[in-house]
Amino acid sequence: MIITDKLVYVHLHKSGGTFVNECLMRFIPGARMLGYHLPSSMIPDNLGHLPLLGFVRSPWSYYVSWYAFQSQMTYPNVLFRVVSKDRALDFHGTLRNLLDLGSDNDMLDKLVALLPKTYGNQGLNLPGFALEPIRGSGKGLYSYLYGYMYGEREAEALVGRVENLRTDLLGFLASIEGALSPPLRTFIEQAEARNTSRHDAFRDYYNKEMAALVTERDQSVVEKFDYRFED
């Protein structure tokens, strides 16, 4: 979560946040980080009046990016270790478990027990109590994280699409911060993407069953932002 004098940025997991974080911290005077992957519910009361900025991406793309990033790590996070059964499962098996977190009580119990008890300042930064409400929700992890991060402020938040990140970010900052400095504009328009994972086109990872399951479990994000698997 980054605060400037005129906005609050909430960093939804693997949704362009490293790029936006660097942009704000480098080029917006007075920008400061309050914590990593903190939800909007933790915005201090005295800053609650500031506009809320965020980004979202295609759920199908998110799951491939998340899987590729974690599977290429020497020490993947506890979420990946649990749902992949310590790397024993392939993408489809891992994703099935990830999408079933809300209905598989045994797996969720195991994961909640292994997650931290409090917020930290790195990595997933999702304490067990913060994931517990996914139980019985019927939601995929990404849709759950979207609702968790933006919470009651979601309806009023300025949420752009990662697929249009540069254009949306320029527009949001111009409308909130006013005139943009040339270095800031150049960074947004030309800087390389940050913290990307190596993988093929996301559609190549799915069969019809798994693509349809993401549509079902992440329906809230799919419908709100008009995402389609074929896009």
Summary of the structure (lengths in Angstrom):
residues: 231
radius of gyration: 17.5
end to end distance: 29.8
largest distance: 52.9
contacts: 685
relative contact order: 0.18
helix: 52%
strand: 6%
